[in-house]
Amino acid sequence: MHKTIWISGLVAMSLAACEPYETTGTDPSGQFIKTLPQGVLAIAAPQQDLTAVRIDPSDGCYVYRYVGPVETTFLPLRTLNGSPICSRPQ
């Protein structure tokens, strides 16, 4: 009985390992905004990487690349009072 459970679990994990996954190993230079609008530059809080900013397609807000000690992730671009900076569709 226990052998069957272990084998079933190993088979499931083996099949999950075959699942395709997305990587971020591609060249990210084309995905960033080259020149930010002056309004965004004026209200963005300091200590955010404004050289690596893009718009998140899910909500239309600006996000910047944060390179931490363990991982690199995207964080919302914020104003001095902590509000996210978003673009509005016209």
HELIX and SHEET records of a PDB file:
HELIX    1   1 HIS A    2  ALA A   17  1                                  16    
HELIX    2   2 PRO A   28  GLN A   31  5                                   4    
HELIX    3   3 GLN A   38  ILE A   43  1                                   6    
SHEET    1   A 3 VAL A  53  ILE A  55  0                                        
SHEET    2   A 3 TYR A  62  VAL A  67 -1                                        
SHEET    3   A 3 THR A  72  PRO A  76 -1                                        
END                                                                             
